[in-house]
Amino acid sequence: MGLRGFAYQAVGHLAQRLPELLRHDVDIAHRFFTALSDEPAGLRATVAEAASALSAAYRMESLEGGQVTQLQELLHRSMSSHKDAVRLCAAQWAARLFPFSHVPARFLAVLAAGDTKLEVREEGLRGLRLSAA
């Protein structure tokens, strides 16, 4: 793993330890989803792991209304990506960030549950179970 991989990991660790530093900038989440699509396959696993950690900074209860809307739009766009890793990450974020009662997140789970990739489909089904929230 090169310097870029370490940079992704550092942001992921920062999100876990000091989420308040990152939660005000939804563009960081957008950049991670773009990286999941654009980075080479060898680096994609590192980006996915860091994106998972980054989700801690964007829990719905800590966001303002406009940020919630931006995240919903990002996740919805990501569910139509041709890259499996992007769709999987979007399904995971939808299940983690929003309460079970959040209808747009459940819609994303329905989309994921109909995915052709098994991992995405399983994450979508997990997001549709009440105990997952």
C-alpha positions in Angstrom: 0.0 0.0 0.0 1.3 3.4 -0.9 1.0 6.8 0.5 -2.5 7.3 -0.8 -3.6 4.2 1.1 -2.2 5.5 4.3 -3.9 8.8 3.7 -7.3 7.1 3.4 -6.6 5.1 6.5 -5.6 8.3 8.4 -8.9 10.0 7.5 -10.8 6.9 8.6 -9.0 6.9 12.0 -9.6 10.6 12.4 -13.3 10.1 11.7 -13.5 7.6 14.5 -11.6 9.6 17.0 -12.8 13.1 16.2 -15.9 12.9 14.1 -16.8 16.5 14.8 -13.9 17.6 12.6 -15.3 15.9 9.5 -19.1 15.9 9.9 -19.5 19.5 8.7 -18.1 18.7 5.2 -20.1 16.2 3.2 -17.6 16.7 0.4 -15.2 14.3 2.2 -17.8 11.6 2.0 -18.3 12.4 -1.7 -14.6 12.1 -2.3 -14.4 8.7 -0.6 -17.3 7.4 -2.8 -15.6 8.7 -5.9 -12.3 7.1 -4.8 -14.1 3.7 -4.4 -15.0 4.0 -8.0 -11.8 5.5 -9.4 -8.9 4.0 -7.4 -7.2 0.9 -8.7 -8.5 -2.5 -7.4 -5.5 -2.9 -5.1 -6.3 0.3 -3.2 -10.1 -0.1 -3.3 -10.2 -2.4 -0.2 -8.3 0.2 1.8 -10.7 2.9 0.7 -13.7 0.8 1.5 -12.4 0.1 5.0 -11.7 3.8 5.5 -15.1 4.8 4.2 -16.7 2.4 6.7 -14.8 4.2 9.5 -15.7 7.6 8.0 -19.4 6.8 8.4 -19.0 7.4 12.1 -18.7 11.1 11.4 -22.1 11.3 9.6 -24.7 9.8 11.9 -28.0 11.4 11.2 -28.5 12.8 14.8 -25.3 14.9 14.4 -26.1 16.4 11.0 -28.0 19.5 9.9 -31.0 19.2 7.5 -29.0 20.2 4.4 -26.3 17.7 5.2 -28.9 14.9 5.5 -30.2 15.8 2.1 -26.7 15.8 0.6 -25.9 12.4 2.1 -29.2 10.9 0.9 -28.5 12.2 -2.7 -24.9 10.8 -2.5 -26.1 7.4 -1.4 -28.9 7.3 -4.0 -26.4 8.2 -6.8 -24.0 5.6 -5.4 -26.6 2.8 -5.6 -26.6 3.2 -9.4 -22.8 2.9 -9.7 -21.4 0.2 -11.9 -18.8 -0.6 -9.2 -19.9 -3.2 -6.6 -17.8 -1.6 -3.9 -19.6 1.7 -4.3 -23.0 0.1 -4.1 -22.0 -2.0 -1.1 -20.7 1.1 0.8 -23.8 3.0 0.0 -26.0 0.2 1.4 -23.8 0.0 4.5 -24.0 3.8 5.1 -27.8 3.9 4.6 -28.2 1.2 7.3 -25.7 2.7 9.7 -26.4 6.4 9.5 -30.1 6.6 9.5 -32.7 5.1 12.0 -35.0 2.3 10.8 -37.8 4.8 10.6 -36.0 6.9 7.9 -37.9 6.1 4.7 -35.3 7.2 2.2 -32.7 4.9 3.8 -35.1 2.0 3.7 -35.7 2.7 0.0 -31.9 2.4 -0.5 -32.0 -0.9 1.3 -34.8 -2.1 -1.0 -32.6 -1.1 -4.0 -29.6 -2.9 -2.5 -31.8 -6.0 -1.8 -32.4 -6.3 -5.5 -28.8 -6.0 -6.5 -27.1 -8.6 -8.7 -24.0 -8.8 -6.4 -24.5 -11.1 -3.4 -22.8 -8.9 -0.8 -24.8 -5.8 -1.8 -28.0 -7.9 -1.7 -27.2 -9.2 1.8 -26.5 -5.7 3.0 -29.8 -4.5 1.6 -31.7 -7.3 3.4 -29.8 -6.5 6.6 -31.0 -2.9 6.2 -34.6 -4.0 6.0 -34.6 -5.9 9.3 -35.8 -4.0 12.3 -33.1 -5.5 14.5 -30.4 -4.0 12.2 -31.2 -0.4 13.3 
